[in-house]
Amino acid sequence: MKRTTVTLPQELVDELLDVAPAKNKKQAVVEAIQERIKRKKLEALKRLAGRGRRPREAKA
């Protein structure tokens, strides 16, 4: 695990702790980051959806 120092607005941290079912600030921030990454990956997949080619039907 990498140690990082980040300065965050107190109001944002307070709101995160209100809405996140986390045991502490670290866990709340980690879960928020994981959720953001997950959403971005899903957005990317949605953009790709429907862009692939459909297999051609076999001719009889």
Buried (B, 14 or more C-beta within 10 A) or exposed (E): EEEEEEEEEEEEEEEBBEEBEBEEEEEBBBBBEEEEEEEEEEEEEEEEEEEEEEEEEEEE
